[in-house]
């Protein structure tokens, strides 16, 4: 049984259909990358999956349980299993790094404060920010902020983590520090959805690559299939353009 | 001119007159303070209500929008008359002070609701996204994330509104509430020179608004995070 199944998801934004016929199955521990041109619906798909943009129709099945996005309780249940990291980090500006990482587990999940703090300390160490507990988001570089955001997502102990172009807003020299952290997570068997334009990275970490265009899934396959032997013309065009430079 | 003024002073600052002026000062203070406090509490609640998104609360939002937009647009004096005649039509025999108090609360609420709402709006949408994705409820997001960031945007206009508001309570004199402006008119009619009377009234108004402005400045400094100072 797949850990997560996406069934006929359709979403629109401002009256325009931005996702249609999205079907996918994800096994536990798999890393899935979504690639495609801008506006193809990759980031939208992640927003829909976390319930930030409720779909018009379709649903998902998480660990065999159907999740209806119109049902608030079911969406809350879903969010106990799924965490998202945003392109713009979305750190809480009024909170220190430590508070950012610990507030949801403590205040929202009601986990014991001591345990959460210990785990947060470990996580911050793992992402290389052990000395930044008391810093505020304004005082950090983009790469540091993004690593805090990843630690914040991990502190929720999610089963599935969604990474929305986590390196897109970073200076080139900061990209690797974030990708290293993502590599680490992939190696530890976390189920991940990655939206990324870092093709070399996608190729390296993904079990499966999904090529999207115009709000549809065009082609799904292993990285070798998608990058070396694409079958669809649109995939060929996209991969050709990307690999040429 | 100066001489007549100096001659007037002993007659003006008699025990009776001072008590009269202090009473009026107290009335102005009470109208302003209650208007500000009740207005802040209710205005905050209205902003919280207006910011909701659920479909069920649509009628509530509509009512709140109508309320704020209406009372921010009607002149103070008209609202005062409105309250006056509504209570009269209802046959409620309220003292004039209470009519004025209801009016200042109605107006204060509307203005502060709008200031708080725009303060909430100054907080970036991505803060809401992050909070919702981690299962924060609407009120939890407000409490932990949005309000702490919105304060520094809300406070300066709120305090400048408070200060305008102290002056606006002068209109209560129009329905015969004994507050500072009304007291000034009374003293003026008793034959004291306008310079002396309204000079005194001016000082008394200043004595209310200056500490308030100072307090506002201190609060802003205290609430603004250290790095933004």
HADDOCK unambig.tbl for C-alpha pairs under 7 A between the chains (distance, minus, plus):
assign (segid A and resid 50 and name CA) (segid B and resid 133 and name CA) 6.30 0.50 0.50
assign (segid A and resid 52 and name CA) (segid B and resid 129 and name CA) 6.82 0.50 0.50
assign (segid A and resid 52 and name CA) (segid B and resid 133 and name CA) 6.89 0.50 0.50
assign (segid A and resid 76 and name CA) (segid B and resid 135 and name CA) 6.13 0.50 0.50
assign (segid A and resid 79 and name CA) (segid B and resid 133 and name CA) 6.60 0.50 0.50
assign (segid A and resid 79 and name CA) (segid B and resid 134 and name CA) 6.51 0.50 0.50
assign (segid A and resid 79 and name CA) (segid B and resid 135 and name CA) 6.39 0.50 0.50
assign (segid A and resid 83 and name CA) (segid B and resid 133 and name CA) 7.00 0.50 0.50
assign (segid A and resid 90 and name CA) (segid B and resid 126 and name CA) 5.47 0.50 0.50
assign (segid A and resid 90 and name CA) (segid B and resid 127 and name CA) 5.73 0.50 0.50
assign (segid A and resid 90 and name CA) (segid B and resid 130 and name CA) 5.97 0.50 0.50
assign (segid A and resid 92 and name CA) (segid B and resid 127 and name CA) 6.25 0.50 0.50
assign (segid A and resid 92 and name CA) (segid B and resid 145 and name CA) 6.54 0.50 0.50
assign (segid A and resid 94 and name CA) (segid B and resid 145 and name CA) 6.91 0.50 0.50
assign (segid A and resid 94 and name CA) (segid B and resid 148 and name CA) 6.58 0.50 0.50
assign (segid A and resid 94 and name CA) (segid B and resid 149 and name CA) 6.03 0.50 0.50
assign (segid A and resid 104 and name CA) (segid B and resid 134 and name CA) 6.52 0.50 0.50
assign (segid A and resid 108 and name CA) (segid B and resid 135 and name CA) 6.96 0.50 0.50
assign (segid A and resid 108 and name CA) (segid B and resid 136 and name CA) 6.40 0.50 0.50
